[in-house]
Amino acid sequence: MKFAEFYKQAVKVKGGEAELKALWPQTLSADELAEIGDDRWLSHMTKCVFRAGFVWRVIEQKWAGFEDAFSGFNPQGMAHLSDERLAEIAQDERIVRNAQKVNTVRDNAIFVLDIAAEHGSFGEFIAHWPSDDIVGLWALFKKRGKRLGGNTGAMILRGMGKDTFVLSSDVCAALQKAEVISRPNPSSQTEMKAIQAAFNQWQQESGLKLCEISRTLAASIG
């Protein structure tokens, strides 16, 4: 199915091209991504972990408290948190008290530091990851991070300005319509490769960013 068909339907659903384009996310350049500090990556990772399965508005309202409780998310400090200190933070009323999610901060700090040691900084690594294998980056987040699988990895990247698509329910519905996938919740490597190939093809056809294509697919559904 040609991307132009999705675009035409999305424009119709949203009431015009301007209305559709207003929904498209903003992205950062490679240089801008590379300049983001490792602490900000860990901070946003943690925010997305806590958002998953929870009310986003509550996390946003409490986020200043999270920043205080986790000392600004300095990866060096967070990587060396003791079990006792993590248990204390898990009882801190400034945050959402979920011990399992609190424990991910130490694991993900180690992940950030390991990547930074390999590539200069976490931002440098993300900045130069190729867009034609964004699902490979998701897989790395899932493998080397803690609770960064599913759409969490994609939401981290989008929130930080890296161009990515997100497999929302509407995007998956559009992918089913295009016969790229056959079920609403794709997760296998075969399905991920097929989805990436479809986005790569639509990007060649349209010249748009992955996030713009993703939001257009979603908008075409409703």
Residue pairs with C-beta under 8 A, 6 or more apart in sequence:
1 177
1 178
1 179
2 205
3 201
3 202
3 205
3 206
3 213
3 216
4 205
4 206
6 174
6 178
6 202
6 216
6 217
6 220
7 20
7 206
7 216
7 220
9 220
10 20
10 216
10 217
10 219
10 220
11 17
11 19
11 20
13 219
13 220
13 221
13 222
14 20
14 23
14 219
20 215
20 216
20 219
21 212
23 215
23 219
24 209
24 211
24 212
24 215
24 216
25 158
25 211
25 212
25 215
26 161
27 161
27 162
27 163
27 209
27 211
28 160
28 161
28 162
30 127
30 128
31 127
32 161
33 123
33 126
33 127
33 160
33 161
33 162
34 121
34 123
34 124
34 126
34 127
34 128
35 123
36 122
36 123
36 160
36 161
37 121
37 123
38 75
38 112
38 113
38 116
38 121
38 122
38 123
39 72
39 73
39 74
39 75
40 73
40 160
41 112
41 122
41 123
41 126
41 156
41 160
42 73
42 75
42 78
42 105
42 108
42 109
42 112
43 66
43 67
43 70
43 72
43 73
44 156
44 159
44 160
45 108
45 112
45 145
45 148
45 156
46 66
46 70
46 73
46 101
46 104
46 105
46 108
47 59
47 63
47 66
47 159
48 148
48 152
48 155
48 156
48 159
49 101
49 104
49 108
49 146
49 147
49 148
49 152
50 59
50 66
50 95
50 96
50 98
50 101
51 59
51 155
52 147
52 150
52 152
54 96
58 96
59 66
59 96
62 94
62 95
62 96
65 92
65 94
65 95
66 94
66 95
67 73
68 94
69 89
69 92
69 94
69 95
70 78
70 89
70 105
71 77
71 78
73 105
73 109
75 109
75 112
75 113
75 116
76 109
76 113
77 109
78 105
78 106
78 109
79 106
79 109
79 110
79 113
81 89
81 105
81 106
81 109
86 99
86 102
86 103
86 105
86 106
87 99
89 95
89 102
90 97
90 98
90 99
90 102
90 103
91 97
95 102
101 147
103 146
104 145
104 146
104 147
107 145
107 146
108 145
108 146
108 148
111 144
111 145
111 146
112 122
114 144
115 122
115 125
115 144
116 122
116 125
118 125
119 125
126 137
126 157
126 160
126 162
127 162
129 136
129 137
129 162
131 163
131 203
131 210
132 196
132 200
133 196
134 154
134 157
134 163
134 164
134 165
134 196
134 199
134 210
135 192
135 193
135 195
135 196
137 153
137 157
137 164
138 149
138 153
138 154
138 192
139 189
139 192
141 148
141 149
141 152
141 153
141 156
142 148
142 149
142 150
142 153
145 153
148 156
151 166
151 167
151 168
154 164
154 165
154 166
154 167
155 166
157 164
158 164
158 166
158 211
163 209
163 210
163 211
164 210
164 211
164 214
165 171
165 195
165 199
165 210
165 211
165 213
165 214
166 211
166 214
167 175
167 186
167 195
168 214
168 218
169 184
170 217
170 218
170 219
170 221
170 222
171 214
171 217
171 218
172 181
172 184
172 185
172 186
173 184
173 221
174 217
174 218
174 220
174 221
175 181
175 186
175 195
175 198
175 217
176 182
176 183
176 184
178 198
180 194
180 195
180 198
181 191
181 194
181 195
186 192
186 195
199 210
199 213
199 214
202 208
202 213
203 209
203 210
203 213
206 213
208 216
